[in-house]
Amino acid sequence: MEIIKTISKILSFPLLFLVLIYQKTFSPDHGLARGLFPYGYCKFYPSCSEYARLVLASQGVMGLPKIFKRLLSCRPGQSPAVDLP
């Protein structure tokens, strides 16, 4: 079981890199456009990209279903919510 966790963590590094690139560039909450949204854009805390980063760091690729579920629940008109991994 320990080897599966290790492989999952290793496979998560490229995904973590992609999430960080997204956060630094395109993300309205973390990226270059954050000045346009002084109170934040995402209705969730933590933001979806930060949630993905936290889940990948702690669970590796085994956490992908949690990330997809979170992304699917994000839609216009969503009421603010706290959803910690």
Secondary structure as GFF3:
##gff-version 3
##sequence-region A 1 85
A	DSSP	alpha_helix	2	25	.	.	.	ID=ss1
A	DSSP	three_ten_helix	32	36	.	.	.	ID=ss2
A	DSSP	beta_strand	44	45	.	.	.	ID=ss3
A	DSSP	alpha_helix	48	59	.	.	.	ID=ss4
A	DSSP	three_ten_helix	60	63	.	.	.	ID=ss5
A	DSSP	alpha_helix	64	73	.	.	.	ID=ss6
A	DSSP	beta_strand	81	82	.	.	.	ID=ss7
###
